[in-house]
Structures are given as C-alpha cells and as structure tokens.
Amino acid sequence: MTPIKCDFGIAHLPFAALSVDTSGKIIEVNDRLEQLTGYSCKELHGSDIENLLFKEVISSYTLYQQKSDQHPHTSAFSYLIELPLKSKQTLNCQVKVSEINNGYLLCLEYQEGDPIKMSASIKEVTQEQKLITQLKKQNRYLHLAERLNQSGHWRLDLKQDQLYWSKGIYIIHGVRPGQYQPEIASAIDFYLKEEQERIQQLLDDAIEYKKSFHFKSTIINAQRKRVQVECIGEVELNDNEQVVAIFGVFKDITQTVETYEKLKLLSKVNYTIKVPIFFIDEADKVVYQELSSQMASEGIGLFDYINFSIKDYLRYKGLAKEQGQIKQANISFDNYISVFDLQVVFESEEGLYIWIVENTTENYRKEQQQIISNRLALLGNTFGNVSHDINNVLGVALGATEMLELKVAHGSQDIGKYIDRVKNAIDKGKNVTERLLAFTRKPAVKIIEFDPIQEIKENQYLFKQLLLNTIDFQCQFDDIHCQIKFPQGEFINILLNLVLNAQDAIQEQGLIGTIVMSVGLNEQKMLEIHVKDSGVGIEQENLAKIFDPFYSSKLVNKGNGIGLANVYGTIHKYNGEVLAKGQCDLGGAEFILAFPCRVFEQQVNTCKQKKTKMAMSEKSVLVLDDETSIGEFVALFLASKGAATEYVQSKESLLKVLACDCVFDVFITDMILPDISGREAVELVQEKFPEIKVYSISGYIAEEDNKWQHPVLRKPFNSEELADFLTNN
C-alpha cells in the first residue's frame, strides 16, 4: 500500500512540531520545539519520545496502536491530545496539538497497514491550565464567601425566562436545589404580602428603564422563619443596549439588623431626649443613622450636623478605637458659636463607630449665665474679707514708706528692712488680686488635664477668705500624684459651693465650727474628695431632694437651691460621681466627690524648665509703657544685665524712634496705653522689624484671649519675676 504522506514541512511550521517512528524515536523536530522544551535538535534527534513525557502518559506506540484500530489505515486523521511535556526550563509544561484548517494536526503515516510515522504540532497551554485551575479555586472561594457571609447571587435570563440561584440563596430560603426550581413568581411569594408588589415593580422598572435597584425587605423561608434580607440588582445589556438579564446579590441581614437595634438601644442609655446617632464603619461609610424628630431630612450626615473638620473626626475616631468609648461635653469647633455633647463608642466585633451628638448650645449659654451669677453671689460674700486684706496690705506699705521718709530725713542708712516690707506688702496685694481675677474671670469652657491637689493647695487662700474667722478650715491630702480631666475653674467653684454650704450649716447652730476637706484615692482608683462639717447635718428624708433644682432648706435670703443642683449636674456631665451623707464624725453632713483620674508615681512637672541665665547681654531692647516708674525700671534693669535699652511712653515717641536708624532685637510693651493699644504698637514695630521678639506686660488680660500670641507678665512684678519671665519665654 502506498503510504500517505503529510507534506506540511515540519521544519518550516510557525509552531512547534515533531515526528516519531513506530519505535517511539524522534526522527524530526523544528526550531520552535527546541525553544519550547529547551533541548537542542541534536539532543532530541534519535531520543525516545518517552524522555519528553511523564510515566503516567500513554506511550506513543500504544497511541499508534489504538488509533490504527479506530481509523482506516489508508488515510491520515486528526486528533486532539493534551499531555504534560518535560522541558529544561520547567518540570511540567502542559501542551496540546495545534489547530490547522479546522482540524487538529496529529498525522499518522501508514505503510502496508502499519503505522510508520506520527507527526504532531504542539502548542503550550501551561498558562491556560493555570488560569482554569485558578478560576476553579476562585469559584470555591466564592461559594465559601457566600456561606460565611450568609449571601448568594442570582441571575434572571430574560431570553430563556430562567432564574438561577447560587447555593447561598437556596440556604437563605430554606430549600434544596433538587427539590425547588426557582421562578420569579414563586420567589416573590417568599416575601411578605405587603412587600410583593413593591419587589415586582422593582424588577419591572429594571427591565423597562434599564436601571439597577437596591432594597431591604423580609421573607418567610420554607421553615416559616422571618429573615431580613438585602438585595442589589444590576441589568445586563447586549450590544443593542437591550436588557437580556438581571444579575443580583442577595444577603441575609437578620443578625446585622438585630445588632444595630441592640446597639441603638445601648447607645441611648441615660439619654432622656432623642439625639442624632450615626453608625459608621471602618471605611467611614454611614451604614445606619437615627435622627431626631426635629431633623426631617434623612439625607443629613454627621458633618452636616456637627461642624468639625476631617482632622477632628479622625482624631475622635482614633481615640474611640483605642479607648473603646470617649465622652466629652461642651465641645466646640467654632469658638463656641455652637456647642455639642459628643460620645463615640467603638464596637470592635461589628467594626462600627457609634457617634451620638447633641447640640447643647442653648443649654450651655444658660449654664454659663448661671455660673457667672453664682460667682457674683460668692464674690459679694467675700468682698468684705478681701477688702479688709487689701486695706491691711496698703496699711503696711504706707507705714513702711513713711518710715523710709523719716529714716532718709535723718540721714539713716538702715532702710533695707523697710524696703523689704513694702515689697512684701505689694506681693501680698498682688496675690489677693490674682485670686480674685482667677475667680471672676470668664468660666473655663475647655476640659483640661490638671493636678487637682495642686489646684486645691493654690486656692486655700480663697477658701479661707470666704469663711468666717471663727471657722476652722482644714485640708488633708494623701501622698498621691494624679491628674483629672475637668474644667479647671469649675473644679474650684464646686468645692467653694460645698464649703459655703458647710459654713451655712454651722451658722444654723452658732458661729464656731470645723470644715475638713480630705483628698485621696478610693478602692476603684478614683480621686475622692470628702467635705465634712460640724453643722446641723441633713435629715434623712431630705437627702433625696438636696440635689433637686430650687430645693433649699435655708432661709429665703440665704439660698436659691441652685448651688447643689449645679454641683450634681456638672460632676455627672464630666463622668464624676457625687454622694451626700446626713451625718459624719464631725457631727454635720459629708459630701463625697469622685473623679476618674490618672495616677503617677511622682508629681508631674508641668512647668517649663528654667534656664540658668537671662540672655540679654548685647541685645537692643525697646520698652513702651505709659507708667514712667515701670518703664524706667524695666529699662534700667535690662541695662544692668548688659542690654542697650530705649524707653518710650507714648505713640508719638514710639513713632519717632521707629523713624530713626536704630535696630532692635526685643520689644517689651504695655497692653493698655492712653493713645495706643499693645496690639497696634506690636504691628507698628513688626512692620519695621519682622523678626523682633515681643514681650508684653499688663495689669489684666483675659487668659482666654487665644489670639494674643505673645507672652504676658502680670503687673506688679519685681526684678526677679521679670528676669524669670524673660528667661523662660
């Protein structure tokens, strides 16, 4: 029989090809096969085909034999085979034969009925196999994700009118794939009757208007269990922009909804009014929100309600994640035009941040007015004692000054002790006025961290000024170091209220008595302050009413019942606790205040570390003050330290100096002058000397004036205080 040859020119084929004889020896290869396998033509020629195949692959001889039994021996045939092929580059190179002229080129040549040669083209499909394997793996991952996420996907084929459900959706509906065939009508029947029409309308609109949809609803599954579900649908369009199918994702959100409801209830504990609550996830997406009845638009967001910046938002978010929960009252982001109470709770299991915000601007303003009113009342009570102290100070200073005059008139040199008396008297007077200014200044509006024991120690003078001389006031402190977060001014105001109430209780039975304030830590490591007195005490039936607004057991002209109500409200607003006992070991009542605190092993030094030397030598200093004695004193003192000084006392003299060619390194100015303000003076000087260092001195400037960026030294001051001020600022 004449052999049928496949003259396709293996050597010139644009793809890898080889030929083998009946013994399985390679008799012909082309360059492409060399590139594919990494073997040279010399290495392949005459070698056994099985050297390129793995043992589990059928041998070429068996392949010939099988195919010769299946096909006529007088013709060549096409056959597709896929097998792993060895190569130098890889251990497993998956290959298959190429397709030529709609047939597969795997040609066998026969001679007299026996196969004599097989020629095959080869195509590498390694990447295709990896891709298929990866897709199979991803499909397994998809089913796993659906099961873990309690979700599934579906597809409605409009051409075939068929609805496909993934396994996840069967599970949600409580049915099995072999027992239930999903159809649109029967699938909609799972929904509550009042929801079925809405679901059908969403599908109809998606088909007619080519729009996606999203809804939440409730189904009754095959086990008659209510399931909260969420569905998202997207339309599939063909090249003609016609809807051919709808693809959707379906999710069981029953647990999520229940969790949100639980968190919402938890977040409203201790809230007597309905306030906006926002549930925001880690990706800063609002997943749920509950707005008060006054806010009609549900489109309002957290940033629409509270006017803080992204930076503030991220800071509170970070604190909530770190601490679990943060709560702050009376915070503002616009210089107290609007004021808020803010609470942020982080639920780690759900990955949610619960933002509870309440606009308290109106209440805050009323509170500030009440605080000022209370302080004015306290100031009226203490005015008599304070004026007595100031008169004593002035008497000492006047007497010492007259003694100086007499000594100088008689030519005596022993005048040092009288100068010291004047200076000491002035220091005492300064201390009195500073305490009064601190007490009457605008109430603190920011929560700060400070040492409460140090705060009490620094204000013992003010407590004693408010009390009668016949009352023994004692302070007892445990050896502890801690800090609390609280409005600093309000902390002392609360204690003053309690001390004055204790004095009133003592006066109900006489003028002589004892008040003891003790400070320490309780078993919960909270700072605990006890205020006890030897007064009349509180009847047991009145203990439950003493913190009520406008309740008072005093005479009409002795109290309005607001003081203790303010104490209670302020303490609880800032996470503290307050307790009253009708009787104590001194005989009268006892009030116990508790504050969350941070305890330290040693006292925290919040002061700036002092420098050892005032660096004024060879500096050129300009001094402005309308008080000649103060201005000349500052200029002479700095000159004694090596500075070159120039003193002016008015706007006119300041402008004359600035018009000269003088250069100044430092400018020291009074804040209040007859013809120019300190701000205006600084602007004039900085216009000529932009890099000049500015210091200010003043008898009074509000500490809350954050716009004034230069350090301030209070009048009166001595040389030591001036040197310390210039050294450490």
C-alpha positions in Angstrom: 0.0 0.0 0.0 1.3 3.4 -0.9 2.0 5.4 2.2 0.0 8.6 2.6 2.4 11.4 3.5 1.6 14.6 5.3 3.8 17.1 3.5 3.4 20.1 5.7 7.1 20.8 6.1 7.7 20.4 9.9 10.9 22.4 9.8 9.2 25.5 8.4 6.0 25.4 10.5 5.4 28.6 12.6 4.6 26.4 15.6 6.4 23.6 17.5 6.3 20.2 15.7 7.9 16.8 15.8 7.8 13.4 14.1 8.4 10.0 15.6 8.7 6.5 14.1 6.9 3.3 15.2 9.6 2.6 17.9 8.9 5.9 19.5 12.2 7.5 18.4 12.1 11.2 17.5 13.2 11.5 13.8 12.4 15.1 13.1 11.9 18.4 15.1 11.8 22.1 14.2 13.3 25.1 15.9 10.1 26.0 17.7 10.1 22.8 19.6 13.7 23.5 20.7 12.6 26.8 22.1 9.6 25.3 23.8 11.5 22.4 25.5 14.9 23.9 25.9 16.5 20.9 24.2 18.6 21.2 21.1 17.8 19.4 17.9 20.9 17.2 18.4 19.7 16.3 21.9 16.2 15.4 20.7 17.0 13.6 17.4 17.0 9.9 17.9 15.9 10.1 21.5 12.9 8.2 22.8 9.7 10.2 22.8 9.1 9.0 26.3 12.0 11.1 27.5 9.7 14.1 26.9 6.7 12.5 28.5 5.9 11.6 32.1 5.5 8.0 33.0 1.7 8.4 33.6 1.2 9.4 30.0 0.5 6.8 27.4 3.4 5.8 25.2 3.5 6.7 21.6 3.4 3.1 20.5 0.2 2.4 22.4 -1.2 5.5 21.0 -0.4 4.4 17.5 -1.9 1.0 18.1 -5.1 2.4 19.5 -5.6 4.8 16.7 -4.7 2.4 14.0 -7.5 0.2 15.3 -10.0 3.0 15.2 -9.2 4.6 11.8 -8.6 3.3 8.3 -5.0 2.6 7.6 -5.2 4.4 4.2 -5.8 7.9 5.5 -4.4 10.4 7.9 -6.7 11.6 10.7 -6.9 14.5 13.1 -6.8 14.0 16.9 -6.6 16.4 19.9 -4.4 15.3 22.8 -3.3 17.2 25.9 -0.3 16.0 27.9 2.4 17.2 30.2 5.7 17.7 28.4 9.2 17.8 30.1 11.5 20.6 29.4 14.7 22.0 30.7 13.0 25.2 31.9 10.1 23.7 33.8 9.3 20.4 35.2 5.8 20.4 33.8 4.9 22.2 30.6 1.3 21.5 29.6 0.9 21.2 25.8 -1.6 20.2 23.2 -1.6 19.9 19.4 -2.4 23.0 17.3 -5.5 23.5 15.2 -4.9 23.8 11.4 -7.7 24.2 8.8 -10.4 23.4 11.2 -8.7 20.2 12.1 -6.1 19.1 14.6 -2.7 18.3 13.2 -1.8 14.9 14.6 -1.0 12.9 11.5 -0.1 9.2 11.3 1.5 7.7 8.2 0.9 4.1 7.3 2.8 1.7 5.0 1.1 -1.6 4.2 -1.3 -1.2 7.0 1.3 -0.4 9.7 2.0 3.0 11.1 5.4 4.2 10.2 5.5 7.8 11.4 3.5 10.2 13.6 3.8 14.0 13.1 2.3 16.4 15.5 2.1 20.2 16.1 2.4 21.3 19.7 1.0 24.3 21.4 1.9 25.3 25.0 -1.2 25.7 27.2 0.5 25.9 30.6 -0.9 29.4 31.4 -4.4 28.3 30.2 -4.3 25.4 32.6 -3.2 27.6 35.5 -6.0 30.1 34.7 -8.6 27.3 34.7 -7.2 26.0 38.0 -7.3 29.5 39.4 -10.9 30.0 38.3 -12.0 26.7 39.8 -10.3 27.8 43.1 -11.9 31.2 42.9 -15.3 29.6 42.4 -14.7 27.5 45.5 -13.8 30.8 47.3 -17.0 32.4 46.1 -19.1 29.7 47.5 -17.2 29.8 50.7 -17.6 33.6 50.9 -21.3 33.3 50.3 -21.7 30.7 53.1 -19.6 32.7 55.6 -21.3 36.0 54.6 -24.8 34.5 54.5 -25.3 35.7 51.0 -25.7 34.4 47.4 -26.1 35.6 43.8 -28.8 35.1 41.3 -29.4 35.7 37.6 -32.6 36.2 35.7 -32.2 35.2 32.0 -34.9 37.1 30.1 -34.3 35.3 26.8 -34.6 31.8 28.4 -37.0 33.0 31.1 -35.0 31.2 33.6 -33.9 32.2 37.1 -30.6 30.9 38.5 -29.9 30.8 42.2 -26.5 30.1 43.8 -26.3 27.7 46.7 -26.3 30.6 49.2 -29.7 31.8 48.1 -31.2 28.3 48.5 -29.8 28.2 52.1 -31.4 31.6 52.9 -34.8 30.5 51.6 -34.5 27.2 53.4 -34.9 25.0 50.3 -32.7 22.5 48.5 -31.7 22.7 44.8 -33.0 19.3 43.9 -36.4 20.0 45.5 -37.1 23.5 44.3 -36.8 25.1 40.9 -36.7 28.9 41.3 -39.1 31.0 39.3 -39.9 34.7 39.5 -43.5 34.2 40.7 -42.6 31.6 43.3 -39.5 33.5 44.5 -41.6 36.7 45.1 -44.1 34.6 47.1 -41.4 34.2 49.8 -41.8 37.9 50.6 -44.4 39.4 53.0 -47.6 40.0 51.2 -47.4 43.8 51.6 -43.9 43.7 50.0 -44.6 41.5 47.0 -46.0 44.2 44.8 -43.0 46.5 45.5 -40.5 43.8 44.6 -42.3 43.0 41.3 -42.4 46.7 40.5 -38.6 47.0 41.0 -38.0 44.1 38.6 -40.4 45.6 36.0 -38.7 49.1 36.3 -35.3 47.5 35.9 -36.3 45.8 32.6 -38.2 48.8 31.2 -35.9 51.6 32.3 -32.6 49.7 32.4 -31.8 50.8 35.9 -30.3 49.0 38.9 -32.1 48.6 42.2 -31.5 48.1 45.9 -33.9 47.1 48.6 -34.3 45.7 52.1 -37.2 43.5 52.9 -38.4 40.5 54.8 -39.1 36.9 53.6 -40.7 33.9 55.2 -38.5 30.9 54.4 -39.5 27.3 54.0 -39.2 26.7 57.8 -41.7 29.7 58.4 -38.9 31.8 59.8 -38.7 35.5 59.2 -35.5 36.6 57.5 -34.4 40.2 57.0 -32.8 40.4 53.5 -31.0 42.9 51.4 -30.8 42.7 47.6 -28.8 44.6 44.9 -29.7 44.1 41.2 -27.8 45.2 38.0 -29.1 44.9 34.5 -27.1 43.2 31.7 -27.3 44.8 28.2 -26.4 43.3 24.8 -24.7 45.2 22.0 -28.0 46.8 21.1 -28.5 48.2 24.6 -31.3 45.8 25.3 -31.8 44.2 28.7 -31.0 40.5 28.4 -30.6 39.6 32.0 -30.6 40.9 35.6 -27.8 39.9 37.9 -28.1 40.4 41.7 -26.6 39.7 45.1 -28.8 38.6 47.9 -27.8 38.7 51.6 -29.3 37.6 54.9 -29.0 40.7 57.2 -31.1 39.5 60.1 -28.2 39.4 62.5 -26.9 42.8 61.4 -30.3 44.5 61.8 -30.7 42.9 65.3 -27.2 44.1 66.2 -27.9 47.7 65.0 -31.2 47.7 67.0 -29.3 46.4 70.1 -26.5 49.0 69.7 -29.0 51.7 69.2 -30.8 50.9 72.4 -27.5 50.6 74.3 -26.3 53.9 72.9 -29.5 55.7 74.2 -29.0 54.6 77.8 -29.0 57.7 80.1 -30.3 59.9 77.3 -33.7 61.4 78.2 -34.2 63.1 74.8 -33.8 61.7 71.3 -30.5 62.8 69.7 -28.9 62.1 66.4 -27.0 58.7 66.3 -24.7 57.7 63.4 -23.4 54.2 62.8 -20.2 54.5 60.7 -17.9 51.6 59.7 -14.1 51.4 59.4 -14.3 52.7 55.8 -16.1 55.8 57.0 -19.4 54.8 55.4 -22.7 55.5 57.2 -24.3 52.1 57.5 -27.2 53.3 59.6 -28.4 56.5 61.2 -31.1 57.6 63.6 -32.1 61.2 63.5 -34.2 63.2 66.0 -37.7 64.1 65.2 -36.7 67.8 64.6 -34.4 66.7 61.7 -36.8 65.8 58.9 -34.2 65.0 56.2 -32.6 61.6 56.4 -30.0 62.8 53.9 -28.3 64.8 56.6 -24.8 63.5 57.6 -22.5 63.7 60.6 -20.6 66.5 59.0 -23.8 68.4 58.3 -24.8 68.2 61.9 -21.6 68.9 63.8 -19.2 71.4 62.2 -15.9 69.8 62.8 -13.0 69.1 60.4 -11.8 65.8 58.9 -8.8 66.1 61.2 -11.1 66.3 64.3 -13.2 63.4 63.0 -10.1 61.2 62.6 -8.8 62.2 66.0 -12.0 61.2 67.8 -12.3 58.0 65.7 -8.7 57.0 66.7 -9.4 57.8 70.4 -12.6 55.7 70.4 -10.8 52.7 68.8 -8.0 53.0 71.3 -10.2 53.5 74.4 -13.4 51.8 73.4 -15.5 54.8 74.3 -15.0 58.6 74.7 -17.4 61.1 76.0 -16.9 64.9 76.0 -19.3 67.6 77.0 -19.4 71.3 75.9 -17.0 71.0 73.0 -17.0 73.5 70.1 -15.2 73.8 66.8 -16.2 77.4 66.0 -15.1 79.4 69.1 -18.3 78.4 71.0 -20.8 79.8 68.5 -22.2 76.3 68.7 -21.6 73.7 71.4 -22.1 70.0 71.5 -22.1 67.0 73.8 -20.3 64.1 71.9 -20.0 60.4 72.6 -18.2 57.9 70.3 -18.4 54.2 71.0 -16.4 51.6 69.1 -17.9 48.2 68.7 -14.9 46.0 67.7 -16.9 42.9 66.9 -19.0 44.8 64.4 -16.3 47.2 63.3 -18.7 50.1 63.9 -18.3 53.6 65.4 -21.4 54.9 67.1 -21.5 58.7 67.1 -24.0 60.3 69.4 -24.1 64.1 69.1 -26.3 66.6 70.8 -26.4 70.3 70.1 -26.4 71.9 73.5 -25.7 75.5 72.5 -28.8 76.9 74.2 -28.3 75.0 77.4 -24.7 75.8 77.5 -25.4 79.5 77.4 -27.9 79.2 80.2 -25.4 77.3 82.2 -22.7 80.0 81.7 -25.1 82.7 82.8 -25.9 80.7 85.9 -22.2 80.1 86.7 -21.5 83.8 86.3 -24.5 84.6 88.6 -23.2 82.2 91.2 -19.7 83.6 91.1 -21.0 87.1 91.5 -23.0 86.0 94.6 -19.9 84.3 96.0 -17.9 87.5 95.2 -20.4 89.5 97.2 -20.0 87.3 100.2 -16.2 87.5 100.1 -15.8 91.2 99.3 -15.8 92.3 102.9 -13.0 90.0 103.8 -11.0 90.7 100.7 -11.3 94.5 101.2 -10.1 94.0 104.7 -7.0 92.2 103.5 -6.2 94.8 100.8 -6.5 97.6 103.4 -4.1 95.7 105.6 -1.7 95.4 102.7 -2.0 99.1 101.9 -1.5 100.0 105.5 1.7 98.0 105.8 3.1 99.6 102.5 2.1 103.1 103.6 3.6 102.7 107.1 6.9 101.3 105.7 7.1 104.1 103.2 6.6 106.8 105.9 9.3 105.1 108.0 11.6 105.3 104.9 10.9 109.0 104.6 11.8 109.6 108.3 15.0 107.5 108.1 16.1 109.3 105.0 15.3 112.7 106.5 17.5 111.8 109.5 20.3 110.5 107.2 20.0 106.9 108.4 21.4 104.1 106.2 19.3 101.4 107.9 16.5 101.4 105.4 16.7 97.9 103.9 14.1 96.2 106.1 11.5 98.9 105.3 12.1 98.4 101.6 11.5 94.7 102.1 8.3 95.4 104.0 7.0 97.5 101.1 7.9 94.8 98.6 6.3 92.0 100.7 3.1 94.1 101.1 2.9 94.6 97.4 3.4 90.8 96.8 0.5 90.0 99.2 -1.7 92.5 97.5 -0.8 91.0 94.1 -1.8 87.6 95.4 -5.2 88.8 96.6 -6.0 90.5 93.2 -4.8 87.5 91.2 -7.1 85.1 93.1 -10.0 87.5 92.6 -9.2 87.8 88.9 -9.0 84.0 88.6 -12.3 83.6 90.3 -14.2 86.2 88.5 -12.7 85.5 85.0 -14.9 84.0 82.3 -15.7 80.4 83.3 -13.5 77.7 81.7 -15.0 76.2 78.7 -12.5 73.6 77.8 -11.8 70.4 79.5 -8.2 70.3 80.5 -6.0 67.8 82.4 -4.6 69.2 85.7 -3.4 68.2 89.2 -6.5 68.6 91.4 -4.5 68.5 94.7 -2.2 71.3 93.5 -5.2 73.2 92.4 -6.7 73.0 95.9 -3.5 73.9 97.5 -3.1 77.0 95.4 -6.7 78.1 96.2 -6.6 77.5 100.0 -6.3 81.3 100.4 -9.5 81.9 98.6 -11.4 79.3 100.7 -10.2 81.0 103.9 -11.2 84.4 102.6 -14.8 83.2 102.1 -15.1 81.7 105.6 -15.6 83.4 108.9 -12.6 83.7 111.2 -14.4 81.6 113.8 -14.5 78.5 111.4 -11.5 76.2 111.4 -10.9 75.1 107.8 -8.5 72.2 107.3 -7.2 70.4 104.2 -5.8 66.9 104.4 -4.0 65.3 101.4 -2.9 61.7 100.9 0.6 61.4 99.4 -0.6 60.8 95.8 0.1 62.4 92.4 -2.7 62.3 89.8 -4.4 64.3 87.1 -8.1 64.6 86.2 -9.9 65.9 83.1 -12.3 68.7 84.1 -13.0 72.4 83.6 -10.3 73.8 85.9 -12.4 76.8 87.0 -15.5 74.7 87.7 -13.5 72.3 89.9 -12.8 75.0 92.4 -16.3 76.5 92.0 -17.8 73.2 93.0 -15.7 72.9 96.1 -16.5 76.6 97.0 -20.2 75.8 96.8 -19.8 72.8 99.2 -17.6 74.8 101.7 -20.0 77.7 101.8 -22.9 75.3 102.3 -21.0 73.8 105.2 -20.5 77.3 106.7 -24.2 78.0 106.4 -24.9 74.6 108.2 -22.5 75.6 111.0 -24.1 79.1 111.4 -27.5 77.5 112.0 -26.3 76.4 115.4 -23.6 79.0 116.1 -20.5 80.8 114.8 -17.8 78.3 115.8 -17.2 75.2 113.8 -14.9 73.0 111.7 -14.8 72.1 108.0 -12.4 69.4 106.8 -11.6 68.7 103.2 -9.7 65.5 102.6 -8.4 64.1 99.3 -7.3 60.6 98.4 -7.9 57.5 96.2 -10.8 55.1 96.7 -10.8 51.3 96.0 -11.7 52.0 92.3 -8.6 54.2 92.0 -10.8 57.3 91.5 -9.8 60.6 93.1 -12.1 61.0 96.1 -12.7 64.4 97.9 -14.6 64.5 101.2 -16.0 67.7 102.6 -17.2 67.3 106.2 -18.6 69.9 108.6 -19.7 70.2 112.2 -23.0 71.8 111.3 -26.6 70.7 111.8 -26.4 67.9 109.2 -29.1 66.8 106.8 -32.3 65.0 107.7 -32.6 61.5 106.2 -35.9 62.4 104.4 -34.2 65.4 102.7 -31.2 63.6 101.4 -33.1 62.5 98.2 -34.1 66.1 97.5 -30.9 68.2 98.1 -29.7 68.0 94.5 -33.1 69.0 93.0 -33.1 72.4 91.4 -34.6 75.2 93.6 -34.8 72.9 96.7 -33.3 74.6 99.7 -33.7 74.2 103.5 -32.1 77.6 104.1 -33.9 80.9 104.8 -35.2 82.7 101.7 -32.4 85.3 101.8 -29.7 82.6 102.3 -30.0 80.5 99.2 -31.9 79.8 96.0 -31.4 76.0 95.7 -29.3 76.2 92.6 -25.9 75.6 94.0 -26.1 71.8 94.7 -28.1 71.2 91.6 -25.2 72.8 89.6 -22.7 70.7 91.5 -24.6 67.5 90.7 -25.1 68.3 87.0 -21.5 69.4 86.4 -20.0 66.4 88.2 -22.0 63.9 86.3 -21.6 65.7 83.0 -17.8 65.0 83.2 -18.1 61.4 84.3 -17.7 62.0 88.0 -19.9 60.9 91.0 -21.3 62.8 94.0 -22.8 61.4 97.2 -24.2 63.0 100.3 -24.4 61.7 103.9 -26.6 63.3 106.5 -24.2 62.7 109.4 -20.4 62.3 109.8 -17.9 62.0 112.6 -17.8 65.8 113.0 -21.5 65.9 113.6 -22.7 67.5 110.4 -23.1 66.5 106.8 -20.5 64.9 104.5 -20.2 65.3 100.7 -18.1 62.8 98.7 -17.0 63.6 95.2 -15.3 61.0 92.9 -13.4 61.8 89.7 -11.7 59.4 87.1 -8.0 60.1 87.3 -4.6 59.1 86.1 -2.2 58.2 88.9 1.5 58.9 88.7 4.4 57.6 90.9 5.7 61.1 91.2 4.4 64.6 90.7 4.1 65.6 87.0 6.1 68.8 86.4 4.0 70.9 84.0 6.2 74.0 84.3 8.8 74.9 81.8 12.3 74.1 82.8 14.0 77.3 83.8 17.1 78.4 82.0 20.2 79.3 84.1 20.9 82.7 82.6 18.9 85.5 81.1 20.4 86.1 77.6 20.0 89.9 77.3 23.7 90.8 77.0 24.4 92.8 73.9 20.7 92.8 73.0 19.0 96.0 71.8 15.6 96.4 73.7 12.8 98.9 73.1 10.4 99.4 76.1 7.0 101.0 75.8 4.9 101.8 78.9 2.9 105.0 79.9 3.8 104.4 83.6 7.2 106.1 83.9 8.2 104.2 87.1 7.6 100.8 85.5 9.1 101.7 82.1 12.2 103.2 83.6 12.6 100.3 86.0 12.4 97.7 83.1 14.9 99.7 81.0 17.4 100.2 83.9 17.2 96.6 85.0 17.9 95.3 81.5 20.7 97.8 81.1 22.3 96.4 84.3 22.2 93.0 82.5 24.2 94.3 79.5 21.4 95.3 77.2 21.2 98.5 75.2 17.7 99.9 76.1 15.4 102.7 74.7 12.4 103.7 76.7 9.3 105.4 75.2 6.0 106.2 76.9 3.6 107.2 74.0 2.6 106.5 70.4 4.3 109.8 69.3 7.6 108.9 70.9 7.4 105.3 69.6 7.0 106.6 66.0 10.0 108.9 66.4 12.2 106.0 67.5 11.0 103.8 64.6 11.7 106.6 62.2 15.4 106.6 63.2 18.0 104.1 62.0 18.0 102.2 65.3 17.7 98.4 65.2 16.0 96.5 68.0 16.1 92.8 68.9 13.4 92.8 71.6 10.2 94.8 72.1 8.5 95.0 75.6 5.2 96.8 75.6 2.3 97.5 78.0 -1.0 96.2 76.7 -3.1 99.2 77.6 -1.9 102.8 77.0 -3.8 106.1 76.7 -3.1 106.7 73.0 -2.4 103.3 71.5 -3.1 99.6 72.3 -0.5 96.9 72.7 -1.7 95.2 69.5 -1.3 98.4 67.5 2.2 99.0 68.9 3.3 95.5 68.1 2.0 95.8 64.5 4.0 99.1 64.0 7.2 97.6 65.4 6.9 94.3 63.5 6.3 96.2 60.3 9.8 97.5 60.5 11.4 94.6 62.4 9.5 91.4 61.3 11.8 89.1 63.3 11.8 91.0 66.6 11.0 89.2 69.8 7.9 90.6 71.5 7.0 90.5 75.2 4.0 92.2 76.9 3.2 93.4 80.4 -0.3 94.2 81.7 -2.3 94.6 84.9 -5.0 92.5 83.3 -5.6 90.5 80.1 -8.0 87.6 79.8 -6.3 84.2 79.7 -8.9 83.0 77.3 -7.7 85.6 74.7 -6.1 83.0 72.4 -5.5 85.5 69.6 -2.7 87.2 71.6 0.3 85.0 70.8 3.0 86.8 72.8 3.9 86.0 76.5 2.4 88.3 79.2 3.9 89.3 82.5 1.3 90.4 85.1 1.8 93.7 87.0 3.1 94.4 89.6 6.3 92.4 89.3 9.8 92.6 90.8 13.2 92.2 89.2 13.4 88.5 90.0 10.0 87.9 88.3 11.0 90.0 85.3 14.2 88.1 84.9 12.4 84.7 85.2 9.8 85.8 82.7 12.3 86.9 80.0 14.4 83.8 80.6 11.6 81.2 80.2 9.6 82.7 77.4 
